[in-house]
Amino acid sequence: MKVNFFKNILNIQTKNITSAAFVLAGAFFISILLGLIRDRLLARNFGLGADLDIYYAAFRIPDFISMVLIMGAIGAAIIPIFSEYLVKSRDEAFKYFSNLLNLFLIFLILICGILFIFAPNLVSLIAPGFSSESKELTILLTRIMFLSPIFLGISNIISGILRVFQRFLITSLAPIMYNLGIISGILFFVPRVGLQGLAWGVVLGGFLHLLIQLPILIKVGFKPKKILNFSEPGFLKTLKLTIPRSIGLAATQINLIVVIAIASTLATGSIGAFNLAESLSRPLLTLVGISFSTAAFPALSLAFSKKNKEKFIKIFFSTFYKILFFILPLSLILFLFRNLLVKVILRVGKFGLADAQLTAACLGMFCLGIFAQGLILLVAKAFYALQDTKTPAVVSVIGMIINIILCFSFIMLLSFPSSFQQFLVNLLNLSALKNIEIIGLPLALSLSAIFQFFVLFLLFWRKIYGRH
C-alpha cells in the first residue's frame, strides 16, 4: 500500500509550463541545498588545496562524456523525435525509444572503456601543471568516475522521455539522488579509502539518479525490447540532430577543460576556487534558466510537430520574459552579497579567509553572465524544437574561440600591475590578495556567454520572423 502510494506521488503529471517550472524549481532547490552541503563538506575537509584541484580535474572528462554525448542527444533530438512518434503511435514511440536506449548503452560502455585506457593521456592534457604524484591520483579518480557517464547517460535519456509525459517531479528528483551519492562519498567513503572515495561517491550518485526513475518509466508503459537496429529512421534522425548539438556542447565543455588546464598552471587551489564559485552561481541558473527552459521544451516541440507557429512563438516569449524577470535582479543580489554567501557556506575547517575572498571574487565574475546563460538555454532549446541543431552549435564554437582568447588575455593582464588589474582589485576588494589571475577565467566565460546570447537570439529572431 505504501509503495503504491509513493509511486503514485512520483507519477504526478504537471499540466502547464509554469506549474512544471515550479515543480522543477522546487526539486532543484532541494538539490541545490544538497549541493551547498556537498561544497561545504568539500571546503571543510580539503580547503583550496591540491586534493580539491585533483578531484575537480578528474571530474572533468567523465562530465564531458555525460554532457556532450547524452545531454546533446536529449536536448537536440530525443524529445522532438519521440514527440513526433507519439503523435502518430504510442507503440512506435516506445519501439524507437527501446532501440535508442540499447544502442546508446552499448556505445557508452565502449567509449568509457576506451577512455579508461587512455586516461593518462587525457589527464596530461587537462592538467599540464600538476606534479607527477597529483597526475597519478587524478588518473585513478578519472578511471573510477568513468562508470558514472554510463548510469547518467541512460538515466538522462529516460528523463527526456518522462518529460514528454509531463513527469517533471520524478525527473527533478534524480539530481537530488545524485548529490546524495556524492555526499555519501564524502562522509563515508573518503574516511575509509581516501580521496578516491570522492570518485566512488560520484559513481553512487549516478546509479541512484538512474534507479529512482526506472519504476515511473515502466508506469508510463515502457517495456524493454531486444532491438538493435542501426538503420531505423528515428535513430538515424537522432544521430543527424545529435551530432551538431554535441559539437555545440563540446565547445562549452572544451571551454571548461581549457579553464582547468590554465588554472592547473596557476597557484595551488585555483581550480578549487573556480569550481566552488561556479557551483555557487549554478543554483540561480538552475532555479530560473534550466527550470523554465526545461519545462518549455516539450511544449515547444509539440507545437512545432503540430505546425502551430503562433503557439510556438507565444510559449517562447512568455518563457523568455519570465526568465528575464527573475534572473536579472537575483543576479544583482548574488553579486552584492557574494562575500557573505561564501563566508556562510564555505568558511569552515580548512577553508580560510584568503580562500573565501578569492572564491567570492570568482563568484562575482560569474554573476555578470548568469542572465545570458539562462537565456541561451531557452533560445537553444527553441532551435532544437525547430529541429535546427546546427545554428546553436556554430554559435557555441564561435563563443568557445572568443572565450579561449579572453582567458589567455585576462590571465596575462592580471599577472602584472596594470589599470585592468587595479580596476578588478578595487571592484572586488582584493587588495589583500597577491595571486588573483584565476578571476580572469570566470570573467572570460561571462563575457563570451553574453556575446553568444545576443548572436543566438538575433539568428532566432530572423528564423522566426525573417530578415525584415
Secondary structure, 3 states (H helix, E strand, C coil): CHHHHHHHHHCCCCCCHHHHHHHHHHHHHHHHHHHHHHHHHHHHHHCCCHHHHHHHHHHHHHHHHHHHHHHHHHHHHHHHHHHHHHHHCHHHHHHHHHHHHHHHHHHHHHHHHHHHHCHHHHHHHHCCCCCHHHHHHHHHHHHHHCCHHHHHHHHHHHHHHHHHCCCHHHHHHHHHHHHHHHHHHHHHHHHHHCCHHHHHHHHHHHHHHHHCCHHHHHHCCCCCCCCCCCCCHHHHHHHHHHHHHHHHHHHHHHHHHHHHHHHCCCCCCHHHHHHHHHHHHHHHHHHHHHHHHHHHHHHHHHHHHCCCHHHHHHHHHHHHHHHHHHHHHHHHHHHHCHHHHHHHHHCCCCCCHHHHHHHHHHHHHHHCCHHHHHHHHHHHHHHHHCCCCHHHHHHHHHHHHHHHHHHHHHHHHHCCCCHHHHHHHHHHCCCCCCCCHHHHHHHHHHHHHHHHHHHHHHHHHHHHHCCC
